[in-house]
Amino acid sequence: MTKRIAIIGAVLENPVVCQEQFNTIISNFKGIVKGRMGLPMPEAGISVISVTVLATLDQINTLTGRLGNINHVTVKTSISKKEIEA
């Protein structure tokens, strides 16, 4: 099974409303998450979060899709071209 490294960037526009749901989804995928960095910006009313994952394309797409379906969340993903055997 081949896996790839991906970075999922998310902007939470009104984190008070959507952060709990976002965190729940991320914790459901904890087996593929390798790192997470968050930058709260309360003065702007947003949070910026990047999540690094090592996973199959299906897993990456599933996680990205679930995060993108949350109201007030915008998600973009960058996936490496290099495949990693795992």
FILUMGU-491570 format. One record per atom (N, C-alpha, C): y, z, x; atom name; residue number from 1. Coordinates in Angstrom, 1 decimal. Example, Ala and Ser with C-alpha at 12.3 -4.5 7.8 and 13.67 -1.06 7.14 Angstrom:
((-5.7,7.8,13.2),N,1)
((-4.5,7.8,12.3),CA,1)
((-3.3,7.8,13.2),C,1)
((-2.2,7.1,12.8),N,2)
((-1.1,7.1,13.7),CA,2)
((0.0,7.9,12.9),C,2)
***
This chain:
((-1.2,0.0,0.8),N,1)
((0.0,0.0,0.0),CA,1)
((1.2,0.0,0.9),C,1)
((2.1,-0.9,0.7),N,2)
((3.3,-1.0,1.5),CA,2)
((4.5,-0.3,0.8),C,2)
((5.3,0.4,1.6),N,3)
((6.5,1.1,1.1),CA,3)
((7.7,0.6,1.8),C,3)
((8.8,0.9,1.2),N,4)
((10.1,0.5,1.9),CA,4)
((11.1,1.7,1.8),C,4)
((12.0,1.7,2.7),N,5)
((13.1,2.7,2.7),CA,5)
((14.2,2.1,1.7),C,5)
((14.7,2.9,0.9),N,6)
((15.8,2.5,0.1),CA,6)
((16.9,3.6,0.0),C,6)
((18.1,3.2,-0.2),N,7)
((19.2,4.1,-0.5),CA,7)
((19.7,3.9,-1.9),C,7)
((19.7,4.9,-2.7),N,8)
((20.2,4.8,-4.0),CA,8)
((21.5,5.5,-4.1),C,8)
((22.6,4.7,-4.4),N,9)
((23.9,5.3,-4.5),CA,9)
((24.3,5.5,-6.0),C,9)
((24.8,6.7,-6.3),N,10)
((25.1,6.9,-7.7),CA,10)
((26.5,7.6,-7.8),C,10)
((27.2,7.1,-8.8),N,11)
((28.5,7.7,-9.2),CA,11)
((28.4,8.3,-10.5),C,11)
((28.6,9.6,-10.6),N,12)
((28.5,10.4,-11.9),CA,12)
((30.0,10.5,-12.4),C,12)
((30.3,9.8,-13.4),N,13)
((31.6,9.9,-14.0),CA,13)
((31.6,10.9,-15.1),C,13)
((31.9,12.1,-14.8),N,14)
((31.8,13.2,-15.8),CA,14)
((30.5,14.0,-15.5),C,14)
((30.4,14.6,-14.3),N,15)
((29.2,15.2,-13.9),CA,15)
((28.8,16.5,-14.7),C,15)
((29.8,17.1,-15.4),N,16)
((29.5,18.2,-16.2),CA,16)
((28.5,17.8,-17.3),C,16)
((28.6,16.6,-17.8),N,17)
((27.8,16.1,-18.9),CA,17)
((26.4,15.6,-18.4),C,17)
((26.4,14.9,-17.2),N,18)
((25.2,14.2,-16.9),CA,18)
((24.4,14.7,-15.6),C,18)
((25.0,15.7,-14.9),N,19)
((24.4,16.1,-13.7),CA,19)
((23.0,16.8,-13.9),C,19)
((22.8,17.6,-14.9),N,20)
((21.6,18.2,-15.2),CA,20)
((20.4,17.2,-15.4),C,20)
((20.7,16.2,-16.2),N,21)
((19.7,15.1,-16.4),CA,21)
((19.5,14.3,-15.1),C,21)
((20.5,14.0,-14.4),N,22)
((20.3,13.3,-13.1),CA,22)
((19.4,14.2,-12.2),C,22)
((19.7,15.4,-12.0),N,23)
((18.9,16.3,-11.1),CA,23)
((17.5,16.4,-11.6),C,23)
((17.2,16.5,-12.9),N,24)
((15.9,16.6,-13.4),CA,24)
((15.1,15.3,-13.0),C,24)
((15.7,14.1,-13.2),N,25)
((15.0,12.9,-12.8),CA,25)
((14.7,12.9,-11.3),C,25)
((15.6,13.2,-10.5),N,26)
((15.4,13.2,-9.0),CA,26)
((14.3,14.2,-8.7),C,26)
((14.3,15.4,-9.3),N,27)
((13.2,16.3,-9.0),CA,27)
((11.8,15.8,-9.5),C,27)
((11.8,15.0,-10.5),N,28)
((10.5,14.4,-10.9),CA,28)
((10.0,13.4,-9.9),C,28)
((10.8,12.9,-9.0),N,29)
((10.4,11.9,-8.0),CA,29)
((10.5,12.6,-6.6),C,29)
((10.4,13.9,-6.5),N,30)
((10.5,14.6,-5.2),CA,30)
((9.5,14.1,-4.2),C,30)
((8.4,13.6,-4.6),N,31)
((7.4,13.1,-3.6),CA,31)
((7.9,11.9,-2.8),C,31)
((8.9,11.1,-3.3),N,32)
((9.3,10.0,-2.5),CA,32)
((10.7,10.2,-1.9),C,32)
((11.4,11.3,-2.3),N,33)
((12.8,11.5,-1.9),CA,33)
((12.7,12.1,-0.5),C,33)
((13.4,11.5,0.5),N,34)
((13.4,11.9,1.9),CA,34)
((14.7,12.6,2.2),C,34)
((15.8,12.4,1.4),N,35)
((17.1,13.0,1.7),CA,35)
((18.0,12.8,0.5),C,35)
((19.0,13.7,0.4),N,36)
((20.0,13.6,-0.6),CA,36)
((21.3,14.2,-0.1),C,36)
((22.4,13.5,-0.4),N,37)
((23.7,13.9,0.0),CA,37)
((24.6,13.8,-1.2),C,37)
((25.3,14.8,-1.6),N,38)
((26.2,14.8,-2.7),CA,38)
((27.7,15.1,-2.3),C,38)
((28.6,14.4,-2.9),N,39)
((30.0,14.7,-2.6),CA,39)
((30.7,14.9,-3.9),C,39)
((30.9,16.2,-4.3),N,40)
((31.7,16.5,-5.5),CA,40)
((33.1,16.1,-5.3),C,40)
((33.7,15.6,-6.3),N,41)
((35.2,15.3,-6.3),CA,41)
((35.8,15.7,-7.6),C,41)
((35.9,17.1,-7.8),N,42)
((36.3,17.6,-9.1),CA,42)
((37.8,17.1,-9.5),C,42)
((38.6,16.9,-8.5),N,43)
((40.0,16.4,-8.8),CA,43)
((40.0,15.1,-9.4),C,43)
((38.9,14.3,-9.2),N,44)
((38.8,12.9,-9.8),CA,44)
((37.8,12.9,-11.0),C,44)
((37.1,14.1,-11.2),N,45)
((36.2,14.2,-12.3),CA,45)
((34.9,13.4,-12.1),C,45)
((34.5,13.2,-10.8),N,46)
((33.3,12.4,-10.5),CA,46)
((32.5,13.1,-9.4),C,46)
((31.3,12.8,-9.2),N,47)
((30.5,13.1,-8.1),CA,47)
((29.8,11.9,-7.5),C,47)
((29.7,11.8,-6.2),N,48)
((29.1,10.6,-5.6),CA,48)
((27.8,11.2,-4.9),C,48)
((26.7,10.5,-5.1),N,49)
((25.4,11.0,-4.6),CA,49)
((24.7,9.8,-4.0),C,49)
((24.1,10.1,-2.8),N,50)
((23.2,9.1,-2.2),CA,50)
((21.8,9.7,-2.0),C,50)
((20.8,9.0,-2.4),N,51)
((19.4,9.5,-2.3),CA,51)
((18.6,8.5,-1.4),C,51)
((18.0,9.0,-0.4),N,52)
((17.2,8.1,0.5),CA,52)
((15.7,8.3,0.1),C,52)
((15.0,7.2,-0.2),N,53)
((13.6,7.3,-0.6),CA,53)
((12.7,6.4,0.3),C,53)
((11.4,6.8,0.3),N,54)
((10.4,6.0,0.9),CA,54)
((9.3,5.8,-0.1),C,54)
((9.2,4.6,-0.7),N,55)
((8.4,4.4,-1.8),CA,55)
((8.0,2.9,-2.0),C,55)
((7.1,2.6,-2.9),N,56)
((6.8,1.3,-3.3),CA,56)
((8.0,0.7,-4.1),C,56)
((8.0,-0.6,-4.2),N,57)
((9.1,-1.3,-5.0),CA,57)
((9.1,-0.8,-6.4),C,57)
((7.9,-0.7,-7.0),N,58)
((7.8,-0.2,-8.4),CA,58)
((8.4,1.2,-8.6),C,58)
((8.1,2.1,-7.6),N,59)
((8.6,3.4,-7.7),CA,59)
((10.2,3.4,-7.6),C,59)
((10.7,2.6,-6.6),N,60)
((12.1,2.5,-6.4),CA,60)
((12.8,2.0,-7.7),C,60)
((12.2,1.0,-8.2),N,61)
((12.8,0.4,-9.4),CA,61)
((12.7,1.3,-10.7),C,61)
((11.7,2.0,-10.8),N,62)
((11.5,3.0,-11.9),CA,62)
((12.6,4.1,-11.7),C,62)
((12.7,4.7,-10.6),N,63)
((13.7,5.7,-10.3),CA,63)
((15.1,5.2,-10.6),C,63)
((15.4,4.0,-10.0),N,64)
((16.8,3.5,-10.2),CA,64)
((17.0,3.2,-11.7),C,64)
((16.0,2.7,-12.4),N,65)
((16.2,2.4,-13.8),CA,65)
((16.5,3.6,-14.7),C,65)
((15.7,4.7,-14.4),N,66)
((15.9,5.9,-15.1),CA,66)
((17.3,6.5,-14.9),C,66)
((17.7,6.5,-13.6),N,67)
((19.0,7.0,-13.3),CA,67)
((20.1,6.2,-14.0),C,67)
((19.9,4.9,-13.9),N,68)
((20.9,4.0,-14.5),CA,68)
((21.0,4.1,-16.0),C,68)
((20.0,4.6,-16.7),N,69)
((20.1,4.8,-18.1),CA,69)
((20.8,6.0,-18.6),C,69)
((21.2,6.9,-17.7),N,70)
((21.9,8.1,-18.0),CA,70)
((23.4,7.7,-18.3),C,70)
((23.9,8.1,-19.4),N,71)
((25.3,7.9,-19.8),CA,71)
((26.2,8.5,-18.7),C,71)
((27.3,7.8,-18.3),N,72)
((28.3,8.2,-17.3),CA,72)
((27.8,8.1,-15.9),C,72)
((26.6,7.4,-15.6),N,73)
((26.1,7.2,-14.3),CA,73)
((26.0,5.7,-14.0),C,73)
((26.6,5.4,-12.8),N,74)
((26.5,4.0,-12.3),CA,74)
((25.6,4.1,-11.0),C,74)
((24.6,3.2,-10.9),N,75)
((23.7,3.2,-9.8),CA,75)
((23.6,1.9,-9.1),C,75)
((23.5,1.9,-7.8),N,76)
((23.3,0.7,-7.0),CA,76)
((22.2,1.1,-5.9),C,76)
((21.3,0.1,-5.6),N,77)
((20.3,0.4,-4.7),CA,77)
((20.2,-0.7,-3.6),C,77)
((20.0,-0.2,-2.4),N,78)
((19.8,-1.1,-1.2),CA,78)
((18.4,-0.8,-0.7),C,78)
((17.6,-1.9,-0.6),N,79)
((16.2,-1.7,-0.2),CA,79)
((16.0,-2.5,1.1),C,79)
((15.3,-1.8,2.1),N,80)
((15.1,-2.5,3.4),CA,80)
((14.1,-3.7,3.2),C,80)
((14.2,-4.6,4.1),N,81)
((13.3,-5.7,4.0),CA,81)
((12.0,-5.4,4.8),C,81)
((12.1,-4.5,5.7),N,82)
((10.9,-4.1,6.4),CA,82)
((9.9,-3.3,5.6),C,82)
((8.6,-3.7,5.6),N,83)
((7.6,-3.0,4.9),CA,83)
((6.9,-2.0,5.8),C,83)
((6.6,-0.8,5.2),N,84)
((6.0,0.2,6.0),CA,84)
((4.6,0.5,5.4),C,84)
((3.6,0.4,6.2),N,85)
((2.2,0.7,5.7),CA,85)
((2.0,2.2,5.6),C,85)
((1.6,2.7,4.4),N,86)
((1.4,4.1,4.2),CA,86)
((0.1,4.3,3.4),C,86)
***
